Amino acid sequence: MGTESCQGQEGFITTWLLIMCVCDLQSSSPVGSLMDSMSQKYHQINQAFEELRILTQDTENDLRKLQHNQEYFIIQYQESLRIQAQLSSLATLPPADRQLREPSLLSKRATVEAWLTREANTLQKYRLGLAEKHQKTLALLRKQQTVILDDELIQWKRRQQLAGNGGPPEGGLDILQSWCEKLAETIWQNRQQIRRAEHLRQQLPIPGPIEELLTELNSTITDIISALVTSTFIIEKQPPQVLKTQTKFAATVRLLVGGKLNVHMNPPQVKATIISEQQAKALLKNENTRNDSSGEILNNNCVMEYHQTTGTLSAHFRNMSLKRIRRSDRRGAESVTEEKFTILFESQFSVGGNELVFQVKTLSLPVVVIVHGSQDNNATATVLWDNAFAEPGRVPFIVPDKVLWPQLCEALNMKYKAEVQSNRGLSEENLVFLAQKAFSSSSVNPEDYRNMTITWSQFNRVNTLLALNHCTELNDLTINKQQIRCLLRMVWNLMPYTTKDFSIRSLADRISDLNHLLFLYPDRPKDEVFSKYYTPPLSKAVDGYVKPQIKQVVPEFTTPNPDPAANPTYMDHAASPAVNQPHAYGLYPPIGDPMLDADGDFDLDDTMDVARHVEELLRRPMEGQWSGQQS
């Protein structure tokens, strides 16, 4: 089967997606296992929680002992006051009675005051010892919180970002939530202990450094719980990163400590707004953004709900829609599909019966706003580059302008496997071809590209789908093979398939629908390869109705007739200029290939002439059939 000249109309992103048309779909699906290092890390986290539990229980015991001793001290202090009152009352007695009773009272007062002095020093030591233990506990709490929030939670967010490129699922939040809840519980217990210690100090002020220590401890524990609450307000389900205006989309936010801190007792409301990259930068710098937004989102308010069975507090935005977008002045030659926005989710949480009130905010992954489907590929390129090469803790939404070629290959391979839903990735030949396209190189040695860097501009703006020399290469591969190869794009220049297309009808079913395709390169019958992926035929209707089916057709393309003696049939589309029908289908007798000139080279003009001739021939049988039916 001949090929058309490959017209460079799509971008580099489309190029690598379309390599799947020449890949065998058979692959295995190995199941990964939990790494030993991860198990060891989880063990260390659980050990730290056990140590925190022991420390917290120890300070609780010390606090109770301190409270008991202080209560007894107050009783003895009251006794000293009573003795002093008795001594004062002696002045009203006769001298003889006063001399009789005064020595005994003075002795008692001296004994009690001596005990009070010793006990005051003991209480001060208890208070200082308790404060030092709390300092140790808070230091370990900070360390544990850093591991969970700055390591584990950040890694989960990174996995979530890579999942947007087709990486493995980020995994559930159950383990993270259990850790955060343990943190919240431990932090709150220690906060209550510190407050009780402060209350005991106020009940019985004893001069010393304890007042400053308790003030510092209270400030530290408040900072810790503030960091926990604000950091665990996360986006469980990200909004789509390519966001089309006037299109419904969804997102889910969740507070990982909502249940333990009883935030759900006063259900908070979450608001979603879209902001620009510059507004996101200002927000993280705590600069005044005047509550500006960069667009209008419908249905952007949602009340958080507590699910008793799962212990989760979350808000599900199910019917948001971006009504309009306001774009900023773009830098230089930056296109609209390179401009990044983000969805800002914000709320207010009250903790401990309004003891503490937190303003919380979280930003979605960067989104690119489009108004037409034709912008989808370039927008996807922006998102893919950002997801792949974003660095932790970056300023929104800065990414490297260039990366090593192997790094990009890894990102493309990840996206490719997700798009074709297979564990079989891009082959070395595929990657070499992409490198040739990206670097305008003819080298077929993969090592030549190992240390090369590719810029964002090269990735985004290479605008040739398949070079003519690659068309010739594929033509050389197929010219001596059986006719009708499954090199779809090389034959018809089909519009690229999208994930949505495959959700409507699978690739295997689409190949089955196209009866002109008989063999997968080099010579495997297509049914042998794809039949196990075909959708089973529908069972016969039992209600008398015939259920319609969806079937792929290619406009201006004929259906081959398996019987050479029979008249050719005509589908609801005419012949494609790109198709040269084999004589075995009875359309015309064996002749020399008119698409090759005398030197055996591909001749596009002759191909187009033959195609037009075929189109005329194909119309005649249809007219004959129609006239026969009328007669």
Stockholm file with secondary structure:
# STOCKHOLM 1.0

chainA/1-631         MGTESCQGQEGFITTWLLIMCVCDLQSSSPVGSLMDSMSQKYHQINQAFEELRILTQDTENDLRKLQHNQEYFIIQYQESLRIQAQLSSLATLPPADRQLREPSLLSKRATVEAWLTREANTLQKYRLGLAEKHQKTLALLRKQQTVILDDELIQWKRRQQLAGNGGPPEGGLDILQSWCEKLAETIWQNRQQIRRAEHLRQQLPIPGPIEELLTELNSTITDIISALVTSTFIIEKQPPQVLKTQTKFAATVRLLVGGKLNVHMNPPQVKATIISEQQAKALLKNENTRNDSSGEILNNNCVMEYHQTTGTLSAHFRNMSLKRIRRSDRRGAESVTEEKFTILFESQFSVGGNELVFQVKTLSLPVVVIVHGSQDNNATATVLWDNAFAEPGRVPFIVPDKVLWPQLCEALNMKYKAEVQSNRGLSEENLVFLAQKAFSSSSVNPEDYRNMTITWSQFNRVNTLLALNHCTELNDLTINKQQIRCLLRMVWNLMPYTTKDFSIRSLADRISDLNHLLFLYPDRPKDEVFSKYYTPPLSKAVDGYVKPQIKQVVPEFTTPNPDPAANPTYMDHAASPAVNQPHAYGLYPPIGDPMLDADGDFDLDDTMDVARHVEELLRRPMEGQWSGQQS
#=GR chainA/1-631 SS CCCCCCCCCSCHHHHHHGGGGGSCCCCCCCCCCCCHHHHHHHHHHHHHHHHHHHHHHHHHHHHHHHHHHHHHHHHHHHHHHHHHHHHHHGGGSCHHHHHHHHHHHHHHHHHHHHHHHHHHHHHHHHHHHHHHHHHHHHHHHHHHHIIIIIIIIHHHHHHHHHHTTTCSCCCCSHHHHHHHHHHHHHHHHHHHHHHHHHHHHHHSCCSSTHHHHHHHHHHHHHHHHHHHHHHTEEEEECCCSEEETTCEEEEEEEETTTTTTTGGGSCCEEEEEEEEHHHHHHHHTTCCCTTCCSEEEETCEEECEEETTTTEEEEEEEEEEEEEECCCCCCTTCCGGGCCEEEEEEEEEEETTTTEEEEEEEECSCBEEESSGGGHHHHHHHHHHHHHHCCTTCSTTCCCSEEEHHHHHHHHHHHHHHHHTCSCCCCHHHHHHHHHHHHTCCCCCGGGGTTCEEEHHHHHHCCCSSCHHHHHHHHHHHTTSCSCBSCHHHHHCCCCCCHHHHHHSCHHHHHHHCTTCCEETTTEEHHHHHGGGSCCCCCCCSSSCCCCCCCCCCTTCCCCCSCTTSCCCCCSSCCCTTCCCCGGGSSSCCCCCTTBCTTSCBCHHHHHHHHHHHHHHHHHHHHHHHHHHHC
#=GC SS_cons         CCCCCCCCCSCHHHHHHGGGGGSCCCCCCCCCCCCHHHHHHHHHHHHHHHHHHHHHHHHHHHHHHHHHHHHHHHHHHHHHHHHHHHHHHGGGSCHHHHHHHHHHHHHHHHHHHHHHHHHHHHHHHHHHHHHHHHHHHHHHHHHHHIIIIIIIIHHHHHHHHHHTTTCSCCCCSHHHHHHHHHHHHHHHHHHHHHHHHHHHHHHSCCSSTHHHHHHHHHHHHHHHHHHHHHHTEEEEECCCSEEETTCEEEEEEEETTTTTTTGGGSCCEEEEEEEEHHHHHHHHTTCCCTTCCSEEEETCEEECEEETTTTEEEEEEEEEEEEEECCCCCCTTCCGGGCCEEEEEEEEEEETTTTEEEEEEEECSCBEEESSGGGHHHHHHHHHHHHHHCCTTCSTTCCCSEEEHHHHHHHHHHHHHHHHTCSCCCCHHHHHHHHHHHHTCCCCCGGGGTTCEEEHHHHHHCCCSSCHHHHHHHHHHHTTSCSCBSCHHHHHCCCCCCHHHHHHSCHHHHHHHCTTCCEETTTEEHHHHHGGGSCCCCCCCSSSCCCCCCCCCCTTCCCCCSCTTSCCCCCSSCCCTTCCCCGGGSSSCCCCCTTBCTTSCBCHHHHHHHHHHHHHHHHHHHHHHHHHHHC
//
